[in-house]
């Protein structure tokens, strides 16, 4: 996982293991496991840096955030018109 490497000067080895566990649990809970682990790691890190220290809670919030972002993206794609389908009316 790119954000949690062993050479990190910011996080202790225990924190790195904790963050990896959070990402692993979030990944296991997602229906589509095609996610980029870096995206999950960023979301986990956001919750960790806000003060949360419960693996289960961070994993659940990460999954909820992922589902909302995915749903919003799907709704946006469904409601947008491709450029080729746009009709342009010119005035004579």
N, C-alpha and C positions, 0 to 999 in steps of 0.2 A: 504494500500500500504506500503510495508515494508520500503522503503527509506524515506517516508515522514510522520513519525509518530509525534504525538503531543508533545512528550517528547524530540524532537530534540533540541539540544543546538545550532546547526549551523544555522538553518533557523527560521525566524520569522513566526508567524502564517499566516501572509499575504502571505509570500513566499510559505508556505506549501499549502495553498489554490490555489495559482497560479500554482504550479507544478502539483497538483491533477487535475486541470482544463485542463492543457496541456495533461496529460495522458488520461483523459476521452475523449477529442476531438480526439486524435490520435486513440484511441480504437474504437470510433464510425466511423471513416473514413476507418478503415481497413475492407476489405471484409471478412476476416476470423477472427472472434472474439474469437478464441481459444487461443490467445496469452497469455503468462504469463505476468501479469501486472508488475512484477519486471523487465522484459526485457525492456518494454516500459518506465518504470520509469528511468532506467539507461540511456537510449538514450535521454530522455527529460532532465535529469539532465546534461548530457554532453553538450547539446545546451545551457542550462541555465547558466552553469558555464563558457561557452565561451563568455557570455555577451548578448545573445539574451533575449529580454523581451516582445516579442509579442506572445501571445497564439497561434494565427492562424499560424504564421510562424514556431514556434517550432513544432506544431502538424503536419504541412505539411512536414517538414523536417524529423520528426520522422517516418512518414508513408513512405516517399521515401526511407529512410535508411532501414526500415523493408522490403520493397518490393525488394530492391536490394539484401539484405542478403538472403531472401527467394528464390529469383530467382537463385542466385549463388549456393545455396545449392541444389536446384532442378536440375540444370544443372550438378553439380558435381556428384550427385547420378545417373543421367541418363547416364553419360559418364564413370562411374567406373564399373569395372567388379567384380562381386562377386568372392570370392576365389574359390568356387566350379567350376566355369566356366573357370578357367585359365588352359590352356594346357601346360604341362611341357614336353619338349623334352629332353630325356637323350641321351648322346652319348654312343655308344657301345664301 
